[in-house]
Amino acid sequence: MDFQALLSCFSSASCVITQTTGGLISGMLLFLVAAGLSLIFGTLRVINFMHGSLYMLGAYFAFTIYNVTGSYALAVLGAALGVGLFGLLFERLFMSRVYGTDVLMQLLVCYSFILILDDAVKIIWGAEFRSMGMPAAFQRPPIIVAGGVLPVFYLFLIGVTSLVALVLGLVITRTRIGKIVRAAAVNPTMTSALGINTTLVYGGVFALGSLLAGLAGALAVPVRSLVSGMGFSILIESFIVTVIGGMGSVAGALVGALLIGLVRSFGSIGFPLFTDGLMFLFMTLILITKPSGLFGKER
């Protein structure tokens, strides 16, 4: 533990700005993954243990599309849509067959695909680490604010993920589609009796959750190394975020992801050997004070 270094950071505007920006980047990317995970659980009551692998697929899809087209925008869009389509096929062909069954059965289906996708990545892209590098459009001098360094790409990531969070929130709370999704989450039998195709709703929600995970992977490619199994760590963090924010709450996923991002960022200075432990400690404290999570509802 290095409390002196942490205090020194808080007394320096440049350090606070730099670490806050880094925390926001980690938090916003984590939000995209956790939001999809939370949306799927909140509507389908299924814990998608394969969600981290969808993040990995998004990263590799974006890597491949960028190398072919040279366009980062096409890479992000193509990767997100590709993973969304994959998620829809996975839900229709496999997950839909284990709805309402024992959680262990759902876990086995998801875990089998984690192994399948990890091996598929090794076969197609190889087992070695890969890196896309920074797209030419973002190879610019960083912005300096009070001595803090703000890379242009970081600002782009914060802007895009904030926009996605805003649109997602508006769709869920203000549109007819959002009302149908919330109704299907609360009472699917009654929703179906009203003439709404819940099968279509479930498929659409799973595809949207998968798309968000793929989008996170695509956006992270310029600042993350690619390797088979890279989805495992973000899966663990996503579950922590989902538990902190409240299972099924997208708003909770946003708040939880930002908190975890900042805890990791500043914790790496004061507790460099206990950064992961800080996340679990923070989650434990939240659950002790509010077992349902910050935005979760008591059941």
Backbone bond lengths (Angstrom), bond angles and torsions (degrees), N, CA, C in turn:
res aa  C-N    CA-C-N  psi(-1)  N-CA   C-N-CA  omega(-1)  CA-C   N-CA-C  phi
1 M - - - 1.457 - - 1.528 110.19 -
2 D 1.318 115.21 139.98 1.464 119.74 -178.06 1.532 108.18 -134.31
3 F 1.349 114.50 79.45 1.465 119.01 -179.10 1.523 111.82 -65.61
4 Q 1.334 116.18 -30.94 1.463 120.12 -179.05 1.528 110.62 -63.45
5 A 1.318 116.05 -43.17 1.468 119.96 178.79 1.522 110.80 -64.62
6 L 1.336 117.05 -38.81 1.463 120.22 179.66 1.522 110.94 -67.24
7 L 1.322 117.40 -42.30 1.465 120.84 177.58 1.518 110.97 -64.54
8 S 1.325 116.34 -39.01 1.467 120.38 178.52 1.518 110.79 -63.27
9 C 1.343 115.97 -36.86 1.463 120.05 179.24 1.521 110.70 -65.87
10 F 1.334 116.77 -45.31 1.463 120.48 -179.18 1.527 112.44 -66.77
11 S 1.325 116.80 -21.42 1.465 120.15 178.25 1.520 112.32 -89.00
12 S 1.353 116.48 -1.68 1.465 121.36 -179.51 1.521 109.73 -116.35
13 A 1.321 116.64 121.10 1.466 120.62 -179.22 1.517 111.34 -62.38
14 S 1.324 116.82 -38.41 1.464 119.98 -178.24 1.533 110.81 -64.92
15 C 1.335 116.44 -41.12 1.466 120.27 179.32 1.522 110.69 -66.91
16 V 1.318 117.53 -43.41 1.465 121.59 -179.53 1.526 110.26 -61.26
17 I 1.326 116.71 -44.82 1.469 120.66 -178.87 1.524 110.74 -65.37
18 T 1.328 117.10 -45.17 1.459 121.11 -179.08 1.521 111.53 -63.49
19 Q 1.334 117.00 -46.93 1.470 120.45 -178.99 1.525 112.02 -69.55
20 T 1.328 116.38 -36.11 1.467 119.16 177.71 1.518 110.70 -64.84
21 T 1.324 116.59 -42.18 1.465 120.30 178.20 1.514 110.95 -61.96
22 G 1.340 116.73 -44.93 1.459 120.34 177.55 1.523 111.71 -61.68
23 G 1.328 116.42 -39.95 1.457 120.24 178.06 1.515 112.52 -65.90
24 L 1.332 116.55 -38.36 1.463 120.51 178.43 1.525 111.22 -65.99
25 I 1.335 117.10 -38.80 1.462 120.66 178.44 1.520 110.35 -61.72
26 S 1.333 115.67 -51.51 1.469 119.51 179.06 1.515 110.66 -60.64
27 G 1.333 116.22 -42.36 1.450 120.53 -177.50 1.510 113.21 -66.12
28 M 1.329 117.97 -42.61 1.454 120.58 -177.15 1.529 112.04 -70.10
29 L 1.349 117.28 -38.32 1.460 119.87 175.35 1.527 110.10 -65.67
30 L 1.318 115.46 -40.59 1.456 120.16 177.54 1.524 111.03 -64.27
31 F 1.325 116.92 -34.96 1.460 120.72 178.27 1.526 111.29 -60.77
32 L 1.330 117.28 -43.51 1.461 119.84 -178.66 1.527 110.96 -59.32
33 V 1.327 116.24 -41.66 1.461 119.76 179.21 1.523 110.37 -70.10
34 A 1.341 116.33 -47.86 1.458 120.68 -177.32 1.526 112.01 -66.82
35 A 1.330 117.33 -33.07 1.468 120.16 179.38 1.525 110.56 -64.26
36 G 1.334 116.26 -42.75 1.457 119.45 177.14 1.517 111.71 -64.28
37 L 1.330 116.27 -41.74 1.460 121.28 178.39 1.527 110.77 -62.30
38 S 1.334 115.88 -44.43 1.460 121.15 -178.98 1.522 111.52 -68.56
39 L 1.329 116.75 -38.45 1.467 121.31 179.87 1.526 110.58 -64.05
40 I 1.334 116.12 -42.52 1.469 120.59 179.39 1.525 110.64 -65.54
41 F 1.318 116.45 -44.29 1.465 118.70 -179.86 1.528 111.04 -67.17
42 G 1.327 116.69 -42.79 1.452 120.06 -177.03 1.513 113.02 -62.62
43 T 1.327 117.54 -31.77 1.462 121.13 -177.10 1.525 112.55 -96.17
44 L 1.343 116.33 -45.24 1.460 120.09 -173.18 1.523 112.87 -98.03
45 R 1.348 117.17 -10.11 1.460 121.79 -175.01 1.528 111.02 56.22
46 V 1.323 115.30 38.12 1.459 122.27 177.84 1.521 108.18 -123.03
47 I 1.322 116.77 129.24 1.462 120.91 175.95 1.517 107.88 -90.79
48 N 1.312 116.59 107.51 1.465 121.61 -174.70 1.530 110.14 -83.40
49 F 1.318 116.39 91.60 1.459 121.07 -179.42 1.532 112.12 -69.25
50 M 1.330 117.13 -10.97 1.458 120.89 -179.98 1.526 112.08 -89.08
51 H 1.321 117.80 3.17 1.462 121.21 -171.19 1.529 112.31 -61.07
52 G 1.324 117.14 -36.00 1.461 119.54 178.51 1.511 112.30 -64.32
53 S 1.329 116.89 -31.87 1.465 120.25 177.98 1.524 111.57 -68.93
54 L 1.332 116.78 -29.23 1.464 119.89 175.53 1.520 110.53 -67.68
55 Y 1.328 116.38 -37.54 1.465 121.46 173.39 1.528 109.98 -59.51
56 M 1.312 116.23 -45.11 1.467 121.11 178.54 1.529 111.04 -61.48
57 L 1.327 117.06 -44.26 1.465 120.34 178.89 1.523 111.02 -60.73
58 G 1.336 117.01 -42.17 1.461 120.36 178.21 1.514 111.78 -58.73
59 A 1.327 116.35 -40.61 1.465 120.29 179.79 1.523 110.86 -65.42
60 Y 1.318 117.50 -45.00 1.469 120.23 -178.43 1.528 111.64 -71.58
61 F 1.325 117.41 -36.82 1.469 119.56 175.83 1.529 110.32 -60.80
62 A 1.338 116.27 -45.73 1.463 120.16 -179.59 1.522 110.45 -63.94
63 F 1.322 117.30 -41.29 1.468 122.39 177.80 1.523 111.10 -56.91
64 T 1.332 115.76 -45.08 1.465 120.52 -178.20 1.524 111.76 -70.05
65 I 1.327 116.81 -46.42 1.466 120.17 -178.62 1.529 110.86 -63.68
66 Y 1.326 116.92 -38.51 1.468 119.92 179.26 1.526 111.11 -64.78
67 N 1.329 116.65 -41.20 1.466 119.84 179.64 1.525 112.01 -66.26
68 V 1.338 116.53 -28.40 1.465 120.39 -179.73 1.519 111.57 -83.20
69 T 1.332 117.26 -43.91 1.467 121.38 -173.15 1.530 113.68 -100.50
70 G 1.323 117.37 -25.87 1.462 120.45 -175.52 1.511 113.42 76.02
71 S 1.336 117.54 7.20 1.461 122.05 -178.94 1.528 109.49 -110.86
72 Y 1.324 115.80 119.14 1.458 119.44 179.28 1.525 110.87 -71.52
73 A 1.319 117.72 -34.33 1.465 121.05 178.43 1.527 110.71 -62.05
74 L 1.332 117.07 -45.70 1.458 120.57 177.27 1.519 111.09 -64.62
75 A 1.318 116.37 -36.13 1.456 120.90 -179.90 1.525 110.69 -63.06
76 V 1.337 116.59 -45.71 1.465 120.86 -179.62 1.527 110.67 -66.34
77 L 1.318 116.82 -47.66 1.460 121.11 -178.92 1.524 111.37 -63.83
78 G 1.332 116.68 -47.05 1.462 120.50 -179.09 1.516 112.49 -64.24
79 A 1.341 116.73 -40.15 1.463 120.67 -179.61 1.525 110.70 -66.03
80 A 1.334 117.03 -44.51 1.463 120.65 -179.25 1.527 110.78 -62.33
81 L 1.336 117.25 -46.42 1.464 120.82 179.98 1.523 110.98 -66.80
82 G 1.323 117.04 -39.39 1.460 120.71 179.51 1.516 112.42 -62.66
83 V 1.323 116.54 -43.73 1.467 120.01 178.83 1.530 110.42 -69.78
84 G 1.335 116.89 -36.60 1.463 119.79 176.26 1.520 111.56 -59.82
85 L 1.345 116.58 -42.79 1.463 121.30 178.08 1.526 111.11 -65.85
86 F 1.325 115.55 -41.42 1.463 119.45 177.47 1.529 110.53 -61.25
87 G 1.331 116.46 -42.75 1.454 120.60 178.86 1.519 112.28 -61.67
88 L 1.337 116.28 -39.41 1.462 120.77 178.80 1.534 110.59 -63.56
89 L 1.336 116.75 -44.48 1.466 120.76 178.91 1.527 110.71 -64.74
90 F 1.311 116.61 -40.70 1.460 121.00 178.86 1.532 110.73 -63.00
91 E 1.321 116.50 -42.28 1.459 120.39 -179.68 1.520 111.37 -66.34
92 R 1.331 117.16 -43.73 1.459 120.39 -177.04 1.534 112.04 -70.53
93 L 1.328 116.73 -39.47 1.461 120.13 -173.32 1.523 113.45 -86.51
94 F 1.337 116.95 -27.99 1.462 118.85 -172.36 1.534 113.42 -126.44
95 M 1.336 117.68 -58.51 1.460 119.31 -173.58 1.525 112.64 -64.18
96 S 1.319 117.47 -34.71 1.465 120.10 -178.64 1.524 111.73 -62.30
97 R 1.326 117.47 -20.17 1.456 121.59 -178.72 1.526 112.90 -82.75
98 V 1.346 116.58 -11.64 1.467 119.21 -178.15 1.531 111.71 -117.98
99 Y 1.337 118.07 12.04 1.462 120.24 174.72 1.529 109.24 -61.61
100 G 1.302 115.90 135.14 1.454 120.22 177.25 1.508 114.56 79.26
101 T 1.349 117.71 -0.92 1.463 120.25 178.66 1.526 109.78 -90.33
102 D 1.315 115.28 -177.44 1.456 120.90 179.46 1.531 110.05 -61.78
103 V 1.331 116.04 145.10 1.467 120.88 -179.73 1.523 110.69 -58.68
104 L 1.326 116.82 -33.76 1.460 120.28 -179.61 1.520 110.92 -60.69
105 M 1.324 117.62 -38.91 1.459 121.09 178.28 1.525 110.74 -63.76
106 Q 1.329 117.18 -43.68 1.461 121.16 177.32 1.526 110.74 -61.88
107 L 1.342 115.64 -40.43 1.460 120.18 179.32 1.525 111.18 -63.46
108 L 1.326 117.15 -41.29 1.462 120.71 -179.24 1.526 111.38 -64.47
109 V 1.345 116.37 -41.39 1.465 119.91 178.62 1.526 110.71 -61.96
110 C 1.341 115.54 -47.16 1.468 119.56 -179.26 1.521 111.74 -66.27
111 Y 1.326 116.35 -43.05 1.470 119.24 -177.42 1.523 111.60 -65.48
112 S 1.337 116.23 -36.00 1.459 118.39 177.84 1.519 111.03 -62.00
113 F 1.340 116.90 -37.26 1.458 119.64 179.65 1.531 111.88 -75.43
114 I 1.321 117.44 -26.49 1.462 119.53 173.34 1.529 109.21 -60.51
115 L 1.331 116.58 -46.71 1.469 121.23 179.51 1.524 111.02 -66.18
116 I 1.332 116.23 -41.58 1.472 120.16 -179.58 1.529 110.82 -62.70
117 L 1.332 116.39 -47.07 1.466 119.78 -177.16 1.520 111.75 -69.36
118 D 1.336 118.25 -36.76 1.464 120.34 176.87 1.526 110.96 -61.70
119 D 1.324 116.28 -43.12 1.466 119.38 178.61 1.525 111.68 -70.25
120 A 1.341 116.40 -35.95 1.472 119.64 178.12 1.520 110.91 -62.97
121 V 1.331 116.80 -39.17 1.459 120.89 177.56 1.526 110.67 -62.88
122 K 1.337 116.83 -41.31 1.468 120.33 178.62 1.522 111.00 -63.83
123 I 1.332 116.93 -39.31 1.458 120.79 -179.23 1.529 111.35 -69.12
124 I 1.331 116.67 -43.61 1.469 120.77 -174.24 1.522 112.12 -81.19
125 W 1.336 117.21 -47.31 1.462 120.79 -173.59 1.529 114.27 -108.07
126 G 1.317 117.47 -10.01 1.455 120.78 -179.51 1.516 112.14 95.62
127 A 1.322 116.56 162.68 1.460 121.89 -176.28 1.528 112.91 -89.76
128 E 1.340 117.88 -11.03 1.455 120.45 -177.34 1.531 111.36 -79.01
129 F 1.331 114.87 160.63 1.466 120.49 177.07 1.522 109.68 -67.40
130 R 1.325 115.63 141.26 1.465 121.12 176.92 1.527 109.33 -127.74
131 S 1.316 115.66 156.01 1.460 121.08 -179.94 1.521 109.49 -144.02
132 M 1.314 116.43 133.19 1.463 120.33 -179.68 1.517 111.97 -83.62
133 G 1.326 116.80 -32.25 1.455 119.80 -175.30 1.525 110.95 85.41
134 M 1.291 115.28 168.86 1.461 120.47 -177.53 1.534 110.79 -80.14
135 P 1.334 117.80 127.81 1.469 120.52 176.94 1.528 111.14 -56.71
136 A 1.329 116.05 149.31 1.467 121.15 -175.24 1.527 112.13 -58.76
137 A 1.327 116.83 -33.07 1.464 119.95 -177.28 1.524 112.33 -64.20
138 F 1.322 117.48 -22.16 1.466 120.80 -177.38 1.522 113.25 -108.35
139 Q 1.320 116.30 7.65 1.467 120.06 177.91 1.533 109.53 -84.41
140 R 1.316 114.39 70.27 1.459 122.43 -177.52 1.514 109.31 -128.88
141 P 1.325 117.56 159.79 1.466 119.74 177.58 1.514 110.59 -60.89
142 P 1.323 118.02 141.53 1.468 120.85 179.83 1.520 111.36 -68.69
143 I 1.315 115.06 159.37 1.463 121.32 176.29 1.530 108.33 -88.08
144 I 1.306 116.44 132.05 1.460 121.33 -178.85 1.529 108.72 -103.64
145 V 1.324 116.64 121.83 1.461 122.67 178.39 1.527 108.48 -125.95
146 A 1.327 116.68 113.37 1.473 122.32 -179.40 1.519 111.56 52.59
147 G 1.320 115.27 36.25 1.457 119.91 179.79 1.510 114.26 86.07
148 G 1.329 117.40 -10.30 1.459 121.45 178.67 1.523 111.32 -84.62
149 V 1.311 115.82 142.95 1.465 121.76 -177.01 1.524 110.03 -95.22
150 L 1.337 116.67 123.79 1.462 122.16 179.65 1.534 108.91 -122.25
151 P 1.339 117.61 95.77 1.466 119.82 177.24 1.529 111.43 -59.55
152 V 1.317 115.92 143.86 1.466 120.96 -178.46 1.531 110.69 -59.36
153 F 1.321 116.82 -39.66 1.464 119.72 -178.60 1.524 111.27 -65.08
154 Y 1.326 117.99 -34.32 1.457 121.04 177.69 1.529 110.83 -63.53
155 L 1.314 115.85 -42.23 1.465 119.73 178.22 1.524 110.58 -64.24
156 F 1.332 116.19 -38.39 1.463 120.94 177.10 1.532 110.45 -61.66
157 L 1.329 117.23 -45.77 1.457 121.42 179.76 1.523 111.75 -61.08
158 I 1.331 116.23 -44.71 1.462 120.32 179.64 1.525 110.50 -61.81
159 G 1.343 116.50 -42.09 1.462 120.56 179.88 1.519 112.30 -64.98
160 V 1.332 117.33 -45.92 1.468 120.81 -177.99 1.518 111.40 -65.78
161 T 1.322 117.11 -47.70 1.460 120.00 -178.47 1.529 111.63 -66.76
162 S 1.325 117.28 -33.87 1.468 120.03 176.23 1.521 110.53 -65.30
163 L 1.334 116.41 -41.09 1.465 120.97 177.88 1.525 110.85 -63.44
164 V 1.329 116.70 -43.32 1.466 120.74 178.60 1.521 110.45 -61.75
165 A 1.344 116.78 -42.63 1.464 121.22 179.12 1.527 110.86 -61.64
166 L 1.336 116.77 -42.13 1.454 121.31 179.81 1.526 111.24 -64.91
167 V 1.331 116.76 -47.31 1.464 120.96 -179.48 1.523 110.67 -63.49
168 L 1.328 116.42 -43.17 1.465 120.42 179.97 1.524 110.94 -62.01
169 G 1.325 116.29 -43.14 1.456 119.87 178.55 1.513 112.61 -62.93
170 L 1.333 116.63 -41.69 1.467 120.62 179.50 1.526 111.33 -66.73
171 V 1.331 117.14 -40.61 1.464 120.49 179.81 1.517 110.88 -62.77
172 I 1.313 116.88 -42.64 1.468 120.65 -176.66 1.526 111.91 -71.68
173 T 1.320 117.00 -37.62 1.468 119.84 -172.66 1.521 114.57 -98.52
174 R 1.346 118.64 -21.46 1.464 119.74 -171.01 1.526 115.01 -119.21
175 T 1.302 119.57 -6.41 1.461 120.46 -175.20 1.530 110.93 -112.78
176 R 1.329 115.01 163.33 1.469 120.45 178.83 1.520 110.49 -64.87
177 I 1.320 116.18 -37.63 1.464 119.59 178.19 1.523 110.29 -60.73
178 G 1.329 115.63 -42.95 1.454 119.72 178.57 1.516 112.34 -62.36
179 K 1.340 116.47 -38.91 1.473 120.15 178.94 1.525 110.57 -65.86
180 I 1.326 116.68 -38.79 1.462 120.20 178.46 1.523 110.73 -64.73
181 V 1.326 116.15 -43.02 1.467 120.57 179.25 1.521 110.54 -62.02
182 R 1.336 116.60 -43.76 1.473 119.79 180.00 1.525 110.93 -67.38
183 A 1.331 116.57 -36.18 1.468 119.67 177.96 1.525 110.65 -66.43
184 A 1.331 116.65 -41.96 1.468 120.71 178.91 1.516 111.32 -64.97
185 A 1.323 116.48 -30.81 1.461 120.41 178.75 1.526 111.32 -71.21
186 V 1.335 116.58 -37.27 1.465 120.77 -176.67 1.523 111.73 -81.92
187 N 1.343 117.09 -47.63 1.462 120.61 -176.15 1.530 109.64 -145.77
188 P 1.340 117.67 83.54 1.469 120.02 -177.36 1.520 113.33 -64.00
189 T 1.336 117.92 -31.67 1.467 120.66 -179.46 1.523 110.97 -64.79
190 M 1.328 116.31 -47.19 1.460 120.42 179.00 1.532 110.77 -66.67
191 T 1.315 116.44 -38.99 1.465 120.07 178.30 1.516 111.08 -60.40
192 S 1.324 116.00 -42.66 1.465 120.52 178.19 1.522 111.22 -66.67
193 A 1.341 116.66 -36.72 1.465 120.65 -179.92 1.518 111.94 -65.83
194 L 1.335 116.70 -24.21 1.461 121.16 178.78 1.527 112.20 -82.62
195 G 1.314 116.81 4.88 1.455 120.77 176.12 1.517 115.05 93.04
196 I 1.320 117.63 11.02 1.457 121.54 179.46 1.519 109.58 -92.14
197 N 1.310 116.21 131.99 1.462 121.85 -178.97 1.527 109.30 -76.66
198 T 1.340 116.60 95.48 1.463 119.87 -177.57 1.529 111.86 -68.67
199 T 1.325 116.77 -26.15 1.467 119.66 176.13 1.519 110.30 -61.31
200 L 1.333 115.99 -43.02 1.462 120.94 177.54 1.527 110.70 -65.91
201 V 1.327 116.37 -39.32 1.467 120.65 178.97 1.526 110.02 -62.71
202 Y 1.328 116.77 -46.95 1.460 120.08 -179.20 1.527 111.68 -61.88
203 G 1.328 115.80 -43.85 1.458 119.32 178.50 1.512 112.11 -63.04
204 G 1.339 116.48 -41.81 1.455 120.46 179.84 1.519 112.54 -65.38
205 V 1.337 116.49 -40.83 1.467 120.39 179.70 1.522 110.51 -65.91
206 F 1.318 116.91 -43.15 1.468 119.77 179.26 1.526 110.57 -64.69
207 A 1.337 116.81 -39.70 1.463 120.39 177.97 1.521 110.78 -64.63
208 L 1.344 117.50 -40.84 1.462 120.70 179.01 1.524 111.10 -65.77
209 G 1.331 116.72 -43.46 1.459 119.41 177.42 1.516 111.57 -61.42
210 S 1.337 116.23 -40.24 1.467 120.27 177.83 1.520 110.98 -66.28
211 L 1.330 116.90 -40.72 1.465 121.45 178.34 1.525 111.01 -59.18
212 L 1.327 117.23 -41.50 1.464 120.61 179.97 1.526 110.98 -64.43
213 A 1.343 116.65 -40.24 1.465 119.81 177.19 1.525 110.80 -65.10
214 G 1.344 116.55 -42.73 1.461 119.86 177.54 1.510 112.46 -64.50
215 L 1.333 116.92 -37.17 1.466 121.64 177.38 1.528 110.38 -62.67
216 A 1.334 116.51 -43.14 1.465 120.19 178.18 1.523 110.92 -60.53
217 G 1.336 116.71 -44.55 1.459 119.95 178.61 1.517 112.55 -62.67
218 A 1.343 116.44 -40.83 1.465 120.61 179.91 1.527 111.54 -66.21
219 L 1.327 116.66 -41.51 1.463 120.20 179.88 1.525 111.88 -68.52
220 A 1.326 116.66 -27.77 1.465 120.10 -175.96 1.521 113.42 -83.92
221 V 1.329 117.76 -13.17 1.468 120.73 -173.52 1.535 114.00 -54.01
222 P 1.335 119.85 -44.69 1.469 118.02 -178.32 1.522 114.81 -65.04
223 V 1.328 118.65 -20.08 1.469 120.95 -176.14 1.521 112.05 -118.78
224 R 1.326 118.77 9.41 1.460 122.30 179.01 1.527 109.70 -131.74
225 S 1.319 116.05 148.79 1.459 120.85 173.07 1.520 108.88 -83.96
226 L 1.314 116.11 146.82 1.454 121.43 -178.44 1.524 109.49 -103.23
227 V 1.327 116.36 132.26 1.460 121.47 176.38 1.522 108.41 -159.31
228 S 1.306 116.27 150.52 1.458 120.38 177.04 1.523 110.06 -58.81
229 G 1.325 116.50 134.00 1.454 121.19 -178.71 1.515 114.56 90.16
230 M 1.339 116.97 4.59 1.462 120.33 -176.74 1.529 112.77 -67.90
231 G 1.323 116.47 -13.93 1.459 119.02 -178.69 1.516 113.99 -80.18
232 F 1.342 117.09 -12.99 1.467 118.44 -174.53 1.521 112.36 -66.40
233 S 1.334 117.04 -45.74 1.465 119.35 -176.48 1.524 111.55 -65.15
234 I 1.331 117.03 -40.83 1.459 118.44 -179.48 1.532 110.83 -73.09
235 L 1.337 117.66 -23.60 1.463 120.35 174.82 1.527 109.94 -65.63
236 I 1.338 116.64 -45.25 1.460 120.61 178.62 1.523 110.48 -61.03
237 E 1.332 116.61 -45.52 1.463 120.19 -179.80 1.527 110.85 -65.31
238 S 1.324 116.88 -34.94 1.467 120.51 179.25 1.521 111.16 -65.33
239 F 1.320 116.70 -39.84 1.458 119.86 177.35 1.521 110.74 -65.53
240 I 1.333 116.65 -38.97 1.460 120.10 177.26 1.530 109.87 -61.51
241 V 1.330 116.56 -45.66 1.461 121.52 178.86 1.524 110.93 -61.40
242 T 1.334 116.27 -44.57 1.462 120.82 -179.02 1.518 111.46 -62.85
243 V 1.321 116.78 -39.97 1.462 120.56 178.74 1.520 110.86 -68.59
244 I 1.335 116.96 -42.08 1.462 120.72 179.87 1.529 110.70 -64.48
245 G 1.323 116.90 -47.03 1.462 120.51 -177.54 1.509 113.53 -73.55
246 G 1.335 117.03 -27.33 1.462 120.85 -176.12 1.519 109.32 115.29
247 M 1.317 117.51 123.49 1.458 121.47 -177.69 1.527 110.76 -58.60
248 G 1.325 115.85 124.75 1.458 120.84 177.89 1.515 114.95 92.15
249 S 1.335 118.35 -3.92 1.463 121.42 -177.69 1.529 110.58 -101.38
250 V 1.328 116.65 117.00 1.459 120.99 178.22 1.528 110.43 -71.53
251 A 1.349 116.62 -39.90 1.463 119.96 176.67 1.520 110.53 -61.92
252 G 1.330 116.02 -39.35 1.453 120.03 176.99 1.515 111.81 -64.66
253 A 1.339 116.56 -35.92 1.467 120.46 177.79 1.521 110.82 -63.09
254 L 1.338 116.77 -38.88 1.466 120.54 178.96 1.525 110.82 -64.90
255 V 1.324 116.41 -50.56 1.468 120.04 -179.19 1.525 110.80 -63.73
256 G 1.331 116.26 -44.53 1.461 119.80 -179.78 1.514 112.55 -63.24
257 A 1.338 117.32 -40.11 1.459 120.84 -179.72 1.521 111.48 -65.64
258 L 1.331 116.54 -42.34 1.465 119.64 178.97 1.530 110.99 -65.05
259 L 1.325 116.48 -40.48 1.463 119.70 178.63 1.527 110.94 -63.89
260 I 1.313 116.97 -44.29 1.469 120.38 179.71 1.529 110.82 -65.49
261 G 1.335 116.72 -39.53 1.461 119.88 177.76 1.519 112.20 -60.62
262 L 1.326 116.74 -43.61 1.465 120.85 179.60 1.529 111.20 -70.51
263 V 1.337 116.73 -38.29 1.469 119.97 177.66 1.523 110.66 -61.42
264 R 1.321 116.50 -43.19 1.471 120.51 179.05 1.525 111.09 -67.03
265 S 1.324 116.47 -41.94 1.457 120.34 -175.87 1.527 112.07 -64.99
266 F 1.326 116.70 -51.41 1.468 119.74 -179.71 1.532 111.30 -78.53
267 G 1.334 116.45 -28.70 1.457 119.20 177.67 1.513 112.82 -66.07
268 S 1.341 117.10 -28.88 1.464 120.21 178.66 1.520 111.93 -65.52
269 I 1.330 117.46 -19.41 1.464 121.12 177.79 1.527 110.86 -87.62
270 G 1.320 116.85 -49.84 1.455 120.08 -177.10 1.515 114.18 -84.04
271 F 1.354 117.03 -27.79 1.470 120.98 -178.01 1.532 109.20 -134.50
272 P 1.311 118.31 65.39 1.473 120.83 -173.30 1.525 113.95 -61.09
273 L 1.332 118.15 -27.10 1.459 121.33 -179.08 1.524 112.44 -97.92
274 F 1.326 117.35 2.23 1.458 121.29 -175.09 1.533 111.01 -132.11
275 T 1.334 117.02 25.32 1.462 120.49 -175.98 1.527 111.79 -64.44
276 D 1.327 117.03 -45.76 1.462 119.71 178.69 1.526 110.66 -66.43
277 G 1.337 115.74 -38.53 1.458 119.22 178.66 1.519 112.36 -62.03
278 L 1.341 116.66 -32.74 1.465 120.39 178.68 1.525 111.36 -61.80
279 M 1.341 116.85 -38.28 1.463 120.24 179.44 1.524 110.72 -61.52
280 F 1.333 115.76 -47.00 1.460 119.30 -179.22 1.520 111.60 -68.59
281 L 1.325 116.65 -35.95 1.460 120.14 176.86 1.524 110.55 -64.49
282 F 1.326 116.40 -42.26 1.465 121.01 178.55 1.525 110.25 -63.58
283 M 1.336 116.76 -42.29 1.460 120.75 178.26 1.529 110.77 -62.54
284 T 1.327 116.36 -41.39 1.463 120.64 179.68 1.522 111.38 -61.93
285 L 1.323 116.78 -43.12 1.465 120.54 -179.82 1.527 111.14 -64.30
286 I 1.339 116.75 -39.06 1.469 120.23 178.09 1.522 110.60 -64.28
287 L 1.330 116.55 -44.63 1.460 120.22 -177.18 1.525 112.23 -69.15
288 I 1.329 116.84 -29.94 1.463 119.64 177.19 1.526 110.40 -66.67
289 T 1.338 115.72 -41.79 1.464 120.11 -177.67 1.524 112.23 -82.38
290 K 1.354 117.39 -32.11 1.473 120.94 -179.89 1.539 108.68 -146.76
291 P 1.317 117.18 89.19 1.468 121.31 -173.72 1.525 114.81 -55.46
292 S 1.323 118.48 -27.82 1.466 120.54 -178.57 1.524 112.65 -84.53
293 G 1.345 118.15 -1.19 1.455 120.80 -177.10 1.517 110.99 93.55
294 L 1.324 115.90 168.35 1.452 120.33 -175.26 1.519 113.10 -60.54
295 F 1.324 117.49 -41.01 1.465 121.62 -177.01 1.529 111.45 -117.10
296 G 1.307 117.37 8.86 1.456 120.58 -178.41 1.510 112.15 -77.06
297 K 1.315 115.94 156.99 1.455 121.91 179.10 1.527 109.40 -104.71
298 E 1.316 115.80 140.49 1.447 120.87 177.20 1.528 109.71 -65.80
299 R 1.330 114.69 137.45 1.471 118.88 179.93 1.527 108.93 -119.82
